[in-house]
Amino acid sequence: MKQIFALACVLIAACTYAQDCKNYYYLQNNKTVEMSIYDKKGDVNGRLVYTISGVTNSGGLTTANVQSQMFDKKGKTLAKASSVMKCNGGIMMINMKMTMPIPQTEQSSQANVKAEEFYLEYPVNMGKGDELKEGTLSMDMENNGIPQSVNMTIFDRKVEDKEKITTTAGSWDCYKISYKSKMSIKMMGVGVPVNMEGTEWYAPGFGVVKTLNKHGGTEITSIK
């Protein structure tokens, strides 16, 4: 659970029209994208796998169904999530449900999960010093009759610089984006606040290739 919340803020630009959206990895039909998860010491302790399907383009809006799975370093499934990604008018919109995968346990398989559709936006044009829109997620669960809720806001998103990032999957010229997040996890009326700061590196026209926060980070390592 700690690992999942540490990655809750793991969270794309340069497309003028919807047809340009096809280069974003979240919008490449039948692709599988893998990201390695690192702890704060830089050691690999898991991976995230995204499977993309059902890509459609209608009226300038491109959408895709994305299934994600989180695995620990032994290959055990820790969490799953599913959502719809969008790209419209050059703005890439990441469904914030992807930032909060549902833990996979015997109990959670019986959980009733409801989450409103909120998207984190990456504009078509950005530059150093720009401030990006914040995003908010509200999610309610009922797990074996016990109500739980999660409220998270990602805010103070700023474009800090431009850097080249190289991983085993390739090299990209990326924008370095800093952000802050605040999250409240409530169970049986008792709330637990969680605040974090993080950084992500995102390649225009492709997507986020690396993230970092005090708990560790992720980076893209494979596209199939």
C-alpha positions, 0 to 999 in steps of 0.5 A: 500500500505504501508503494502505491501511494508513493507512486500516486503522483506518477503521472504530453504536448506538440500536436496541433491536430488530432492526427498528431496524437497517434505518437503519444504512447497512451494512444498507440493501438495494441501497444504495451508500454513498460515502466520500471519502478525505482525506490529512493536508493535507485534500485528497481523494485517493481514495474508498471505495464500499460496496455492500449486498445480501442483507439478511435478518432472522431471529430478531432478527438482521439481516445484510447482504452488503457489498462495498467498493472503494477507489479512488485520486483517478484512479479506479483500483481499489486494493483490494477486500473483502467481508464480512457485517455484523450487528446483534443485540439492538441491537448493531451488529457491523462485520466487521473484514475491512472494515478491511483491504481486499486490494490489487488487483494482478496478483499479488494476484489470485492470492492465497489469503486466509484471515481469521477472522470478528471483529467490532467492536461498537457497543452500543445505549447509550453515553455520554461516558466509556464504554469500548467493547470492543476488536476483533482481526483475524487474516489469512493470505495466500499470494501467489504462494507467499509466505506473508504475515500481518496481525494487528491489534488496535483497542483503548482505544476511548473515547467522548470527546464528542458533536458535530454532523457535516455533510457533503455527504450530510447532518448527524448528531449523532455520538459522538466515539470515540477508539481506538488500533490495533496491527498486525503485518505479517509476510512471509517471517518478518519482521514490521513493526509499525504503531501508530496512534491515531485518531478516528471520529464515529458517528451512533446508528442510522446509522453512522460518518460520519467518521474521522481519523488522522495519515495523513488520514481519511474522511467519508461523501459520498453515499448512493444 
